[in-house]
Amino acid sequence: SGSSDPYCVVKVDNEVVARTATVWKSLNPFWGEEYTLRLPRGFRSLAVYVLDEDTIGQDDVIGKVSLSHQQILAEPRGVDSWLRLAPVNPDEEVQGEIHLELCVPEQGHPRVLRCHLIQARDLAARDPSGTSDPFARVSCCGHTLETAVIKKTRFPRWDEVLEFELGEGGPAEAVLSVEVWDWDIVGKNDFLGRVEFPLDTLSRDPTKGWFQLLPFPSATGHHGDHGGQLGALRLAVRLVEDTVLPPHYYQPLIQLLTEPILCPDKPPDSTALAILEKVTSGESRQDVATKLVKIFLGQGLAVPLLDYLTTRELARTADPNTLFRSNSLASKSMEQFMKAVGLPYLHEVLQPVVNRIFEEKKYVELDPGKMELSRGRRISLKGSLSEAQVRDSSLELLAGYLGDIVDAIVGSVHKCPLPMRVAFQQLRRRVEERFPLAQHEEVRYFSISGFLFLRFFAPAVLTPKLFGLREQHTEPRTGRTLLLLAK
Protein backbone atom coordinates (compact mmCIF):
# COMPACT_ATOMS: atom_id res chain seq x y z
CA SER A 1 0.00 0.00 0.00
CA GLY A 2 3.07 2.26 0.09
CA SER A 3 2.79 2.79 3.84
CA SER A 4 3.69 1.02 7.09
CA ASP A 5 2.01 0.22 10.42
CA PRO A 6 4.82 1.34 12.73
CA TYR A 7 5.30 0.76 16.45
CA CYS A 8 8.34 1.06 18.72
CA VAL A 9 9.92 -1.35 21.16
CA VAL A 10 12.20 0.01 23.90
CA LYS A 11 15.04 -2.22 25.09
CA VAL A 12 17.47 -1.74 27.98
CA ASP A 13 20.51 -4.00 27.56
CA ASN A 14 18.48 -6.13 25.13
CA GLU A 15 15.57 -6.61 27.52
CA VAL A 16 12.24 -5.31 26.19
CA VAL A 17 10.83 -2.84 28.72
CA ALA A 18 8.11 -1.02 26.74
CA ARG A 19 6.10 -1.08 23.49
CA THR A 20 4.15 1.79 21.96
CA ALA A 21 0.81 1.59 20.23
CA THR A 22 0.77 0.83 16.49
CA VAL A 23 0.03 3.81 14.23
CA TRP A 24 -1.80 2.30 11.26
CA LYS A 25 -1.02 3.23 7.64
CA SER A 26 1.53 5.98 8.27
CA LEU A 27 5.09 6.83 7.28
CA ASN A 28 5.07 9.80 9.70
CA PRO A 29 3.70 8.31 12.93
CA PHE A 30 3.21 10.37 16.10
CA TRP A 31 3.26 8.40 19.35
CA GLY A 32 3.67 10.98 22.11
CA GLU A 33 4.16 8.21 24.67
CA GLU A 34 6.20 8.67 27.83
CA TYR A 35 7.77 6.00 30.04
CA THR A 36 9.50 6.23 33.39
CA LEU A 37 11.91 3.29 33.66
CA ARG A 38 13.77 2.24 36.80
CA LEU A 39 17.16 1.19 35.48
CA PRO A 40 19.95 -0.81 37.12
CA ARG A 41 22.89 1.45 37.96
CA GLY A 42 25.27 -0.39 35.63
CA PHE A 43 23.05 -0.52 32.53
CA ARG A 44 24.95 -0.20 29.25
CA SER A 45 22.54 0.94 26.56
CA LEU A 46 19.01 2.02 25.69
CA ALA A 47 17.73 1.12 22.21
CA VAL A 48 14.47 1.95 20.43
CA TYR A 49 13.50 -0.35 17.56
CA VAL A 50 10.92 0.76 14.99
CA LEU A 51 8.93 -2.17 13.57
CA ASP A 52 6.19 -2.57 11.00
CA GLU A 53 3.28 -4.65 12.31
CA ASP A 54 2.15 -7.42 9.96
CA THR A 55 -1.07 -9.31 10.50
CA ILE A 56 0.46 -12.31 8.71
CA GLY A 57 3.96 -13.57 9.53
CA GLN A 58 6.64 -11.86 11.59
CA ASP A 59 6.77 -8.08 12.00
CA ASP A 60 9.49 -6.36 9.95
CA VAL A 61 12.23 -4.37 11.69
CA ILE A 62 12.56 -0.94 10.01
CA GLY A 63 15.56 0.31 12.01
CA LYS A 64 16.79 1.32 15.45
CA VAL A 65 18.27 4.13 17.48
CA SER A 66 20.78 3.11 20.14
CA LEU A 67 22.13 5.32 22.94
CA SER A 68 24.89 4.22 25.29
CA HIS A 69 24.81 5.00 29.02
CA GLN A 70 27.69 7.47 28.44
CA GLN A 71 25.84 9.29 25.63
CA ILE A 72 22.75 9.82 27.79
CA LEU A 73 24.85 10.79 30.83
CA ALA A 74 26.78 13.37 28.78
CA GLU A 75 23.57 15.42 28.33
CA PRO A 76 22.47 16.65 31.80
CA ARG A 77 19.33 18.27 30.34
CA GLY A 78 18.61 15.13 28.36
CA VAL A 79 18.76 14.09 24.70
CA ASP A 80 15.94 15.69 22.69
CA SER A 81 16.37 15.58 18.92
CA TRP A 82 15.76 13.75 15.66
CA LEU A 83 18.02 10.69 15.50
CA ARG A 84 18.61 8.79 12.27
CA LEU A 85 17.47 5.16 12.22
CA ALA A 86 20.30 2.67 11.73
CA PRO A 87 19.79 -0.65 9.95
CA VAL A 88 19.51 -3.72 12.16
CA ASN A 89 22.20 -6.34 11.56
CA PRO A 90 21.33 -9.75 13.10
CA ASP A 91 25.02 -10.37 13.93
CA GLU A 92 24.93 -7.31 16.21
CA GLU A 93 21.61 -8.11 17.85
CA VAL A 94 23.05 -10.32 20.55
CA GLN A 95 21.97 -10.65 24.13
CA GLY A 96 22.45 -12.83 27.16
CA GLU A 97 25.38 -14.24 29.14
CA ILE A 98 27.42 -17.43 29.24
CA HIS A 99 28.69 -19.21 32.36
CA LEU A 100 32.26 -20.49 31.91
CA GLU A 101 35.17 -21.90 33.90
CA LEU A 102 38.60 -21.67 32.25
CA CYS A 103 41.94 -22.86 33.63
CA VAL A 104 45.44 -23.89 32.49
CA PRO A 105 47.17 -26.19 35.05
CA GLU A 106 50.74 -25.05 35.72
CA GLN A 107 52.02 -28.65 35.90
CA GLY A 108 51.97 -31.27 33.16
CA HIS A 109 53.36 -31.64 29.69
CA PRO A 110 51.92 -30.79 27.27
CA ARG A 111 49.88 -28.04 29.00
CA VAL A 112 46.14 -28.37 28.52
CA LEU A 113 43.55 -25.59 28.53
CA ARG A 114 40.30 -26.79 30.15
CA CYS A 115 37.17 -24.91 29.05
CA HIS A 116 34.12 -25.87 31.12
CA LEU A 117 30.94 -24.58 29.38
CA ILE A 118 28.33 -24.68 32.10
CA GLN A 119 25.28 -22.83 30.77
CA ALA A 120 23.93 -19.67 29.09
CA ARG A 121 20.92 -17.48 29.83
CA ASP A 122 18.61 -14.96 28.12
CA LEU A 123 19.88 -15.72 24.59
CA ALA A 124 18.19 -14.07 21.59
CA ALA A 125 15.28 -15.98 20.03
CA ARG A 126 16.19 -16.81 16.43
CA ASP A 127 13.42 -19.31 15.60
CA PRO A 128 9.71 -18.56 14.91
CA SER A 129 8.89 -20.56 18.07
CA GLY A 130 10.41 -17.73 20.15
CA THR A 131 13.37 -19.92 21.19
CA SER A 132 16.71 -21.07 19.72
CA ASP A 133 18.66 -24.34 19.40
CA PRO A 134 21.96 -23.19 20.96
CA PHE A 135 25.38 -24.78 20.81
CA ALA A 136 28.81 -23.35 21.69
CA ARG A 137 31.87 -23.32 19.41
CA VAL A 138 35.25 -22.87 21.10
CA SER A 139 38.40 -21.99 19.12
CA CYS A 140 41.99 -21.86 20.34
CA CYS A 141 45.39 -22.07 18.61
CA GLY A 142 43.90 -23.14 15.27
CA HIS A 143 41.66 -25.88 16.77
CA THR A 144 37.84 -25.74 17.08
CA LEU A 145 35.51 -27.88 19.23
CA GLU A 146 31.73 -27.74 19.66
CA THR A 147 29.25 -28.68 22.37
CA ALA A 148 26.02 -30.58 21.86
CA VAL A 149 22.96 -28.71 20.53
CA ILE A 150 20.26 -28.05 23.16
CA LYS A 151 16.89 -27.82 21.39
CA LYS A 152 14.23 -25.13 21.83
CA THR A 153 15.58 -23.00 24.68
CA ARG A 154 17.05 -19.60 25.43
CA PHE A 155 18.57 -20.97 28.66
CA PRO A 156 20.72 -23.97 27.59
CA ARG A 157 22.69 -26.04 30.09
CA TRP A 158 25.63 -27.91 28.48
CA ASP A 159 27.90 -28.79 31.42
CA GLU A 160 30.62 -29.94 28.98
CA VAL A 161 34.43 -29.70 29.30
CA LEU A 162 36.41 -29.06 26.10
CA GLU A 163 40.21 -29.41 26.25
CA PHE A 164 42.92 -27.86 24.07
CA GLU A 165 46.62 -28.74 24.00
CA LEU A 166 48.79 -25.64 24.18
CA GLY A 167 51.97 -25.75 22.10
CA GLU A 168 55.27 -24.54 23.50
CA GLY A 169 55.85 -20.79 23.21
CA GLY A 170 52.77 -20.02 21.15
CA PRO A 171 52.09 -16.42 20.05
CA ALA A 172 51.81 -14.07 23.03
CA GLU A 173 48.59 -12.52 21.70
CA ALA A 174 46.80 -15.88 21.22
CA VAL A 175 43.13 -15.89 22.34
CA LEU A 176 40.45 -18.36 23.31
CA SER A 177 37.21 -17.54 21.47
CA VAL A 178 33.81 -18.84 22.64
CA GLU A 179 30.90 -18.35 20.21
CA VAL A 180 27.25 -19.30 20.71
CA TRP A 181 25.18 -20.25 17.64
CA ASP A 182 21.59 -21.26 16.90
CA TRP A 183 21.61 -24.55 14.98
CA ASP A 184 19.26 -24.67 11.97
CA ILE A 185 18.35 -27.82 10.08
CA VAL A 186 17.80 -25.75 6.91
CA GLY A 187 19.99 -22.81 5.87
CA LYS A 188 22.90 -21.37 7.79
CA ASN A 189 23.19 -21.25 11.56
CA ASP A 190 22.37 -17.93 13.31
CA PHE A 191 24.97 -16.13 15.41
CA LEU A 192 23.99 -15.56 19.09
CA GLY A 193 27.11 -13.86 20.51
CA ARG A 194 30.74 -14.36 21.47
CA VAL A 195 33.32 -13.69 24.14
CA GLU A 196 37.17 -13.76 23.95
CA PHE A 197 39.94 -14.30 26.51
CA PRO A 198 43.70 -13.62 25.98
CA LEU A 199 45.60 -16.83 26.77
CA ASP A 200 48.33 -15.10 28.79
CA THR A 201 45.74 -13.98 31.42
CA LEU A 202 44.34 -17.53 31.67
CA SER A 203 47.82 -18.87 32.42
CA ARG A 204 48.06 -16.58 35.43
CA ASP A 205 44.56 -16.89 36.92
CA PRO A 206 41.74 -19.39 36.52
CA THR A 207 38.63 -17.58 35.19
CA LYS A 208 35.11 -18.41 36.29
CA GLY A 209 31.82 -16.51 36.09
CA TRP A 210 29.06 -15.11 33.89
CA PHE A 211 30.24 -13.18 30.82
CA GLN A 212 28.21 -10.84 28.62
CA LEU A 213 27.93 -12.09 25.02
CA LEU A 214 29.17 -9.52 22.48
CA PRO A 215 28.62 -8.99 18.72
CA PHE A 216 31.25 -9.66 16.07
CA PRO A 217 33.63 -6.69 16.23
CA SER A 218 33.79 -6.55 12.44
CA ALA A 219 30.03 -6.17 12.17
CA THR A 220 29.98 -2.67 13.68
CA GLY A 221 30.78 0.50 11.83
CA HIS A 222 30.43 -0.85 8.26
CA HIS A 223 26.94 0.34 7.43
CA GLY A 224 28.00 3.53 5.69
CA ASP A 225 25.59 6.44 5.75
CA HIS A 226 22.17 5.42 4.53
CA GLY A 227 21.31 9.07 3.97
CA GLY A 228 18.28 8.82 6.23
CA GLN A 229 16.53 6.41 3.85
CA LEU A 230 15.23 4.43 6.82
CA GLY A 231 13.84 7.61 8.39
CA ALA A 232 14.47 9.25 11.73
CA LEU A 233 12.99 9.06 15.22
CA ARG A 234 12.26 12.05 17.45
CA LEU A 235 13.25 11.03 20.95
CA ALA A 236 13.52 12.77 24.31
CA VAL A 237 15.55 10.85 26.92
CA ARG A 238 16.59 12.14 30.33
CA LEU A 239 18.56 10.16 32.91
CA VAL A 240 18.13 11.06 36.57
CA GLU A 241 20.40 9.26 39.03
CA ASP A 242 19.37 9.46 42.68
CA THR A 243 21.41 8.06 45.54
CA VAL A 244 19.05 6.99 48.31
CA LEU A 245 20.53 6.56 51.79
CA PRO A 246 19.05 4.71 54.79
CA PRO A 247 16.22 6.72 56.46
CA HIS A 248 18.13 7.90 59.57
CA TYR A 249 20.45 10.02 57.41
CA TYR A 250 17.49 12.24 56.48
CA GLN A 251 16.24 12.83 60.01
CA PRO A 252 18.04 16.18 60.55
CA LEU A 253 16.67 17.47 57.22
CA ILE A 254 13.12 16.35 58.09
CA GLN A 255 13.39 18.04 61.49
CA LEU A 256 14.56 21.25 59.82
CA LEU A 257 11.72 21.22 57.27
CA THR A 258 8.94 20.33 59.73
CA GLU A 259 10.13 22.81 62.40
CA PRO A 260 7.83 25.72 61.39
CA ILE A 261 4.80 23.41 61.59
CA LEU A 262 5.74 21.62 64.82
CA CYS A 263 7.07 24.85 66.48
CA PRO A 264 4.91 27.65 65.03
CA ASP A 265 6.23 30.28 67.50
CA LYS A 266 9.54 30.67 65.56
CA PRO A 267 9.93 33.77 63.31
CA PRO A 268 8.21 32.58 60.10
CA ASP A 269 10.62 34.19 57.60
CA SER A 270 13.78 32.51 58.87
CA THR A 271 12.55 28.90 58.64
CA ALA A 272 13.98 26.41 56.13
CA LEU A 273 10.60 26.21 54.36
CA ALA A 274 10.40 30.00 53.95
CA ILE A 275 13.94 30.15 52.55
CA LEU A 276 13.24 27.17 50.24
CA GLU A 277 10.18 29.01 48.95
CA LYS A 278 12.27 32.11 48.17
CA VAL A 279 15.14 30.36 46.36
CA THR A 280 13.14 27.81 44.34
CA SER A 281 13.11 28.82 40.66
CA GLY A 282 10.16 28.37 38.31
CA GLU A 283 11.45 25.28 36.51
CA SER A 284 12.38 23.36 39.67
CA ARG A 285 9.24 24.28 41.65
CA GLN A 286 7.33 21.22 40.49
CA ASP A 287 10.16 18.88 41.64
CA VAL A 288 10.52 20.63 44.99
CA ALA A 289 6.74 20.57 45.59
CA THR A 290 6.54 16.84 44.72
CA LYS A 291 9.32 15.96 47.15
CA LEU A 292 8.00 18.21 49.93
CA VAL A 293 4.52 16.68 49.70
CA LYS A 294 5.99 13.14 49.82
CA ILE A 295 8.15 13.98 52.87
CA PHE A 296 5.25 15.59 54.75
CA LEU A 297 2.80 12.80 53.80
CA GLY A 298 5.32 10.37 55.28
CA GLN A 299 5.35 12.39 58.52
CA GLY A 300 1.53 12.70 58.58
CA LEU A 301 1.90 16.49 58.19
CA ALA A 302 0.83 17.16 54.59
CA VAL A 303 -2.33 19.10 55.53
CA PRO A 304 -0.46 21.41 57.99
CA LEU A 305 2.21 21.96 55.28
CA LEU A 306 -0.44 23.15 52.81
CA ASP A 307 -1.94 25.38 55.51
CA TYR A 308 1.49 26.93 56.18
CA LEU A 309 2.24 27.57 52.47
CA THR A 310 -1.23 28.88 51.54
CA THR A 311 -1.34 31.18 54.60
CA ARG A 312 1.98 32.71 53.55
CA GLU A 313 0.72 33.22 50.00
CA LEU A 314 -2.52 34.78 51.27
CA ALA A 315 -0.48 37.26 53.32
CA ARG A 316 1.38 38.32 50.16
CA THR A 317 -1.77 38.67 47.99
CA ALA A 318 -3.50 42.07 47.90
CA ASP A 319 -5.91 41.39 45.02
CA PRO A 320 -8.17 38.38 45.66
CA ASN A 321 -8.68 37.92 41.89
CA THR A 322 -5.04 36.82 41.51
CA LEU A 323 -5.13 34.37 44.41
CA PHE A 324 -3.29 31.05 43.71
CA ARG A 325 -3.14 31.85 39.99
CA SER A 326 0.68 31.75 39.81
CA ASN A 327 2.71 28.56 39.86
CA SER A 328 3.96 29.26 43.38
CA LEU A 329 5.24 26.61 45.78
CA ALA A 330 1.84 26.71 47.56
CA SER A 331 -0.10 26.12 44.29
CA LYS A 332 2.25 23.38 43.08
CA SER A 333 2.22 21.65 46.48
CA MET A 334 -1.59 21.60 46.56
CA GLU A 335 -1.59 20.21 43.00
CA GLN A 336 0.84 17.42 43.92
CA PHE A 337 -1.09 16.69 47.13
CA MET A 338 -4.34 16.21 45.18
CA LYS A 339 -2.57 13.84 42.77
CA ALA A 340 -0.97 11.85 45.60
CA VAL A 341 -4.14 11.55 47.70
CA GLY A 342 -6.97 11.82 45.18
CA LEU A 343 -6.06 9.81 42.08
CA PRO A 344 -8.34 6.79 42.81
CA TYR A 345 -11.16 9.27 43.53
CA LEU A 346 -10.49 11.11 40.24
CA HIS A 347 -10.62 7.79 38.35
CA GLU A 348 -13.94 6.83 39.93
CA VAL A 349 -15.51 10.18 39.02
CA LEU A 350 -14.19 10.70 35.47
CA GLN A 351 -13.54 7.22 34.06
CA PRO A 352 -17.10 6.43 32.83
CA VAL A 353 -17.47 9.70 30.86
CA VAL A 354 -13.91 9.72 29.49
CA ASN A 355 -14.27 6.11 28.30
CA ARG A 356 -17.55 6.98 26.59
CA ILE A 357 -15.95 9.93 24.72
CA PHE A 358 -13.16 7.63 23.48
CA GLU A 359 -15.61 4.95 22.37
CA GLU A 360 -18.12 7.27 20.66
CA LYS A 361 -15.47 9.26 18.66
CA LYS A 362 -18.07 11.94 17.87
CA TYR A 363 -17.06 14.92 15.71
CA VAL A 364 -17.11 18.07 17.86
CA GLU A 365 -15.99 21.54 16.69
CA LEU A 366 -17.07 25.07 17.66
CA ASP A 367 -14.48 27.10 15.73
CA PRO A 368 -15.83 27.91 12.20
CA GLY A 369 -12.23 28.16 10.91
CA LYS A 370 -11.56 24.53 11.90
CA MET A 371 -14.83 22.91 10.83
CA GLU A 372 -14.63 20.16 8.21
CA LEU A 373 -18.10 20.48 6.76
CA SER A 374 -17.58 17.70 4.22
CA ARG A 375 -17.49 15.31 7.19
CA GLY A 376 -21.19 15.92 7.43
CA ARG A 377 -21.77 13.64 4.44
CA ARG A 378 -21.09 10.71 6.71
CA ILE A 379 -23.80 11.95 9.04
CA SER A 380 -26.39 13.29 6.61
CA LEU A 381 -27.48 11.92 3.26
CA LYS A 382 -28.61 15.42 2.16
CA GLY A 383 -25.05 16.59 1.49
CA SER A 384 -22.70 18.58 3.72
CA LEU A 385 -23.89 20.23 6.93
CA SER A 386 -23.88 23.96 7.55
CA GLU A 387 -21.67 25.66 10.15
CA ALA A 388 -24.73 26.24 12.34
CA GLN A 389 -25.67 22.55 12.25
CA VAL A 390 -22.15 21.41 13.19
CA ARG A 391 -22.00 24.02 15.98
CA ASP A 392 -25.43 23.06 17.34
CA SER A 393 -24.70 19.31 17.33
CA SER A 394 -21.27 19.99 18.91
CA LEU A 395 -22.78 22.16 21.65
CA GLU A 396 -25.38 19.50 22.37
CA LEU A 397 -22.71 16.77 22.65
CA LEU A 398 -20.43 18.93 24.84
CA ALA A 399 -23.32 19.94 27.10
CA GLY A 400 -24.24 16.26 27.50
CA TYR A 401 -20.69 15.20 28.37
CA LEU A 402 -20.18 18.20 30.68
CA GLY A 403 -23.50 17.62 32.44
CA ASP A 404 -22.48 14.02 33.17
CA ILE A 405 -19.06 15.14 34.50
CA VAL A 406 -20.55 17.85 36.75
CA ASP A 407 -23.22 15.44 38.04
CA ALA A 408 -20.51 12.85 38.78
CA ILE A 409 -18.40 15.42 40.68
CA VAL A 410 -21.32 16.88 42.66
CA GLY A 411 -22.56 13.39 43.51
CA SER A 412 -19.15 12.23 44.73
CA VAL A 413 -18.83 14.25 47.97
CA HIS A 414 -18.78 11.18 50.21
CA LYS A 415 -16.08 9.56 48.01
CA CYS A 416 -13.71 12.56 48.14
CA PRO A 417 -10.71 11.59 50.34
CA LEU A 418 -10.89 13.02 53.86
CA PRO A 419 -7.42 14.70 53.73
CA MET A 420 -8.52 16.66 50.62
CA ARG A 421 -11.72 17.78 52.33
CA VAL A 422 -9.84 18.85 55.48
CA ALA A 423 -7.25 20.74 53.38
CA PHE A 424 -10.00 22.63 51.51
CA GLN A 425 -11.96 23.35 54.70
CA GLN A 426 -8.80 24.86 56.16
CA LEU A 427 -8.14 26.85 52.97
CA ARG A 428 -11.66 28.28 53.02
CA ARG A 429 -11.23 29.37 56.67
CA ARG A 430 -7.89 31.10 55.92
CA VAL A 431 -9.37 32.92 52.89
CA GLU A 432 -12.31 34.15 54.99
CA GLU A 433 -9.85 35.50 57.59
CA ARG A 434 -7.77 37.27 54.93
CA PHE A 435 -10.71 38.72 52.92
CA PRO A 436 -13.55 39.17 55.45
CA LEU A 437 -15.57 41.84 53.56
CA ALA A 438 -18.98 40.94 52.12
CA GLN A 439 -17.84 41.97 48.61
CA HIS A 440 -15.21 39.21 48.75
CA GLU A 441 -17.62 36.47 49.82
CA GLU A 442 -17.12 34.42 46.63
CA VAL A 443 -13.33 34.31 46.99
CA ARG A 444 -13.55 31.47 49.54
CA TYR A 445 -15.22 29.32 46.85
CA PHE A 446 -13.00 30.43 43.94
CA SER A 447 -9.90 29.54 45.93
CA ILE A 448 -11.11 25.93 46.23
CA SER A 449 -12.55 25.57 42.71
CA GLY A 450 -9.31 27.03 41.30
CA PHE A 451 -7.52 23.98 42.66
CA LEU A 452 -10.22 21.33 42.35
CA PHE A 453 -11.30 22.18 38.80
CA LEU A 454 -8.41 24.06 37.15
CA ARG A 455 -5.61 21.88 38.56
CA PHE A 456 -7.31 18.51 39.10
CA PHE A 457 -10.44 17.67 37.08
CA ALA A 458 -9.85 19.84 33.97
CA PRO A 459 -6.23 18.69 33.30
CA ALA A 460 -7.34 15.06 33.71
CA VAL A 461 -10.10 15.58 31.12
CA LEU A 462 -7.60 17.29 28.79
CA THR A 463 -4.82 14.64 29.04
CA PRO A 464 -6.32 11.43 30.46
CA LYS A 465 -3.13 9.40 29.90
CA LEU A 466 -1.07 11.60 32.24
CA PHE A 467 -3.57 10.90 35.03
CA GLY A 468 -3.77 7.15 34.33
CA LEU A 469 -7.32 7.31 32.95
CA ARG A 470 -6.28 5.81 29.59
CA GLU A 471 -3.44 3.58 28.39
CA GLN A 472 -2.75 5.55 25.18
CA HIS A 473 -2.73 9.19 24.17
CA THR A 474 -5.80 10.50 22.37
CA GLU A 475 -6.03 10.59 18.59
CA PRO A 476 -6.68 14.08 17.12
CA ARG A 477 -10.50 14.00 16.91
CA THR A 478 -11.03 12.80 20.48
CA GLY A 479 -8.26 15.16 21.65
CA ARG A 480 -10.16 18.14 20.21
CA THR A 481 -13.37 17.07 22.00
CA LEU A 482 -11.48 16.78 25.32
CA LEU A 483 -9.82 20.20 24.80
CA LEU A 484 -13.19 21.91 24.23
CA LEU A 485 -14.67 20.06 27.19
CA ALA A 486 -11.80 21.07 29.49
CA LYS A 487 -12.17 24.71 28.39
Summary of the structure (lengths in Angstrom):
residues: 487
radius of gyration: 31.5
end to end distance: 39.6
largest distance: 104.9
contacts: 1300
relative contact order: 0.08
helix: 41%
strand: 22%
